[in-house]
Amino acid sequence: MAYWLILGAMITVATGILALILTDSQKVRDDKPAFRKAAVAMWMRILMAGWVFFALAVFAVPGGLAGEWAWIASQPIVMRVAMWVLLLPWMLSVGVWALAQHTLVRGGLIVGIAAFTFFLALQLLGPKKGSD
């Protein structure tokens, strides 16, 4: 079950990244700014959904993410690399959750990672760097 959830998450994130890439040219930003804003809005929704599901996995599921780090390590190398590339902030957060630190420390680090991902996503709304 977890395999299919992770695969679905990777496909969703890849779709969001593709939408951002396809709307990143200066021509699209100038001629069709609504497309760019829609792509960024979709990306923000993907991030929000990812963090909501992460929080639910930690707090609403009995046992939380107790065995997830071991499950990730048991996956084939291709799957692990794909997970790290496409799900980087959440993979970092699973790693943080696996640390033997106090829950508040782990929670604070994860909230920091989530805030940083949203900060980076908000940068996508600004003008393209290097353009006049």
RAKA-V633249 format. One record per residue. N is the residue number from 1. RES is the residue in three letters. PHI is phi in radians with two decimals (* if undefined). PSI is psi as a letter, one per 20 degrees, with the letter a starting at -180 (none if undefined). OMEGA is omega in whole degrees, 0 to 359 (* if undefined). Layout:
n: {N | N}
res: {RES | RES}
phi: {PHI | PHI}
psi: {PSI | PSI}
omega: {OMEGA | OMEGA}
This chain:
n: {1 | 2 | 3 | 4 | 5 | 6 | 7 | 8 | 9 | 10 | 11 | 12 | 13 | 14 | 15 | 16 | 17 | 18 | 19 | 20 | 21 | 22 | 23 | 24 | 25 | 26 | 27 | 28 | 29 | 30 | 31 | 32 | 33 | 34 | 35 | 36 | 37 | 38 | 39 | 40 | 41 | 42 | 43 | 44 | 45 | 46 | 47 | 48 | 49 | 50 | 51 | 52 | 53 | 54 | 55 | 56 | 57 | 58 | 59 | 60 | 61 | 62 | 63 | 64 | 65 | 66 | 67 | 68 | 69 | 70 | 71 | 72 | 73 | 74 | 75 | 76 | 77 | 78 | 79 | 80 | 81 | 82 | 83 | 84 | 85 | 86 | 87 | 88 | 89 | 90 | 91 | 92 | 93 | 94 | 95 | 96 | 97 | 98 | 99 | 100 | 101 | 102 | 103 | 104 | 105 | 106 | 107 | 108 | 109 | 110 | 111 | 112 | 113 | 114 | 115 | 116 | 117 | 118 | 119 | 120 | 121 | 122 | 123 | 124 | 125 | 126 | 127 | 128 | 129 | 130 | 131 | 132}
res: {MET | ALA | TYR | TRP | LEU | ILE | LEU | GLY | ALA | MET | ILE | THR | VAL | ALA | THR | GLY | ILE | LEU | ALA | LEU | ILE | LEU | THR | ASP | SER | GLN | LYS | VAL | ARG | ASP | ASP | LYS | PRO | ALA | PHE | ARG | LYS | ALA | ALA | VAL | ALA | MET | TRP | MET | ARG | ILE | LEU | MET | ALA | GLY | TRP | VAL | PHE | PHE | ALA | LEU | ALA | VAL | PHE | ALA | VAL | PRO | GLY | GLY | LEU | ALA | GLY | GLU | TRP | ALA | TRP | ILE | ALA | SER | GLN | PRO | ILE | VAL | MET | ARG | VAL | ALA | MET | TRP | VAL | LEU | LEU | LEU | PRO | TRP | MET | LEU | SER | VAL | GLY | VAL | TRP | ALA | LEU | ALA | GLN | HIS | THR | LEU | VAL | ARG | GLY | GLY | LEU | ILE | VAL | GLY | ILE | ALA | ALA | PHE | THR | PHE | PHE | LEU | ALA | LEU | GLN | LEU | LEU | GLY | PRO | LYS | LYS | GLY | SER | ASP}
phi: {* | -1.08 | -1.02 | -1.22 | -1.12 | -1.14 | -1.08 | -1.09 | -1.12 | -1.14 | -1.15 | -1.10 | -1.12 | -1.09 | -1.11 | -1.10 | -1.14 | -1.08 | -1.08 | -1.16 | -1.14 | -1.20 | -1.91 | -1.56 | -1.22 | -1.11 | -1.08 | -1.14 | -1.10 | -1.43 | -1.45 | -2.37 | -1.12 | -1.14 | -1.12 | -1.12 | -1.10 | -1.15 | -1.14 | -1.17 | -1.09 | -1.10 | -1.09 | -1.10 | -1.15 | -1.09 | -1.07 | -1.05 | -1.08 | -1.06 | -1.28 | -1.14 | -1.11 | -1.09 | -1.08 | -1.11 | -1.11 | -1.30 | -1.80 | -1.71 | -1.60 | -1.01 | 1.56 | 1.02 | -1.81 | -0.97 | -1.82 | -1.18 | -1.09 | -1.16 | -1.11 | -1.06 | -1.14 | -1.47 | -1.35 | -1.05 | -1.03 | -1.10 | -1.15 | -1.10 | -1.10 | -1.07 | -1.11 | -1.14 | -1.25 | -1.51 | -2.08 | -0.87 | -1.10 | -1.32 | -1.13 | -1.02 | -1.20 | -1.11 | -1.10 | -1.12 | -1.12 | -1.34 | -1.16 | -1.61 | -1.93 | -1.10 | -1.01 | -1.16 | -1.15 | -1.08 | -1.07 | -1.10 | -1.11 | -1.19 | -1.09 | -1.10 | -1.10 | -1.10 | -1.09 | -1.13 | -1.12 | -1.24 | -1.06 | -1.11 | -1.13 | -1.16 | -1.17 | -1.20 | -1.37 | -1.30 | -1.17 | -1.18 | -1.21 | 1.52 | -1.94 | -1.66}
psi: {g | h | g | h | g | g | g | g | g | h | g | g | g | h | g | g | g | g | h | g | g | i | j | i | q | h | g | g | h | g | h | m | h | h | g | g | h | g | g | h | g | g | g | h | h | g | g | g | g | g | h | g | h | g | g | g | h | g | h | h | p | p | i | c | k | g | j | h | g | h | g | g | h | i | q | q | h | g | g | g | g | g | g | h | g | h | k | g | h | h | g | g | h | g | g | g | h | i | q | l | r | q | h | h | g | g | g | g | g | g | h | g | g | g | h | h | h | h | g | g | h | h | h | i | h | r | q | p | q | j | q | none}
omega: {180 | 180 | 182 | 176 | 179 | 178 | 177 | 178 | 180 | 179 | 179 | 180 | 179 | 177 | 178 | 179 | 178 | 178 | 178 | 180 | 183 | 181 | 186 | 183 | 179 | 179 | 179 | 180 | 181 | 187 | 184 | 183 | 179 | 177 | 179 | 179 | 178 | 179 | 179 | 178 | 177 | 179 | 178 | 178 | 177 | 178 | 180 | 180 | 179 | 180 | 176 | 178 | 177 | 179 | 178 | 179 | 181 | 191 | 185 | 181 | 178 | 182 | 177 | 181 | 187 | 185 | 185 | 181 | 178 | 179 | 179 | 180 | 181 | 181 | 176 | 185 | 180 | 179 | 180 | 179 | 179 | 179 | 180 | 181 | 187 | 185 | 187 | 183 | 180 | 176 | 176 | 182 | 175 | 177 | 177 | 181 | 180 | 179 | 179 | 179 | 177 | 183 | 180 | 178 | 179 | 179 | 178 | 178 | 180 | 176 | 176 | 178 | 180 | 180 | 179 | 179 | 178 | 176 | 178 | 180 | 179 | 178 | 180 | 181 | 183 | 179 | 180 | 180 | 177 | 179 | 182 | *}
